[in-house]
């Protein structure tokens, strides 16, 4: 399958990604009283800690090519109120790479006679 805009893939977080996300959230927590007092509606990055190897959904926003191995950018949907912009990733098995989500087979539920 070729990556295309709008598709959702699963992304493996690298150590560098985790450091950047957690630092951004730490900085936001430290400045939370200031943000509350300001009441500007600014985005405050809040969420659970992220570690290397965690997998999150990524929505593809830009594709650099027309093949199964094309690089792409996307928005990583974290377990929190913020996103993380991932650039120049691709389908693969390593950290900072994506894979297609597995599909569950539909469950057949037997009808119960009344």
Residue pairs with C-beta under 8 A, 6 or more apart in sequence:
1 68
1 100
2 63
2 66
2 67
2 68
2 70
3 9
3 60
3 63
3 68
3 70
3 72
3 90
3 91
3 98
4 60
4 63
5 60
5 61
5 62
5 63
6 59
6 60
7 59
7 60
8 57
8 58
8 59
8 60
8 101
9 57
9 58
9 60
9 74
9 91
9 98
9 99
9 100
9 101
10 55
10 56
10 57
10 58
10 98
10 99
10 100
10 101
11 55
11 56
11 57
11 58
11 74
11 76
11 86
11 89
11 96
11 97
11 98
12 53
12 54
12 55
12 94
12 95
12 96
12 97
12 98
12 99
13 21
13 50
13 51
13 52
13 53
13 54
13 55
13 56
13 76
13 95
13 96
14 52
14 95
14 96
15 52
15 95
16 96
17 50
17 52
17 76
17 84
17 86
17 96
18 50
18 51
18 52
18 54
20 84
21 45
21 50
21 78
21 84
22 49
22 50
24 45
24 82
25 45
25 46
25 47
25 49
25 80
25 82
27 45
28 35
28 44
28 45
28 46
29 46
31 44
32 44
35 42
35 44
43 81
43 82
44 81
45 80
45 81
45 82
46 80
46 81
46 82
47 78
47 79
47 80
47 81
47 82
48 79
48 80
50 78
50 79
52 95
53 95
56 76
56 77
56 78
56 79
57 76
57 77
57 101
58 74
58 75
58 76
58 77
58 86
58 89
58 98
59 74
59 75
59 77
60 72
60 73
60 74
61 72
61 73
61 74
61 75
62 72
62 73
62 74
63 70
63 71
63 72
64 70
64 71
64 72
64 73
64 88
65 71
68 91
69 90
69 91
70 90
71 88
71 89
71 90
72 88
72 89
72 90
73 85
73 86
73 87
73 88
73 89
74 85
74 86
74 89
75 83
75 84
75 85
75 86
76 83
76 84
76 85
76 86
77 83
78 84
86 96
89 96
89 97
89 98
90 97
90 98
91 97
91 98
91 99
91 100
92 98
92 99
93 99
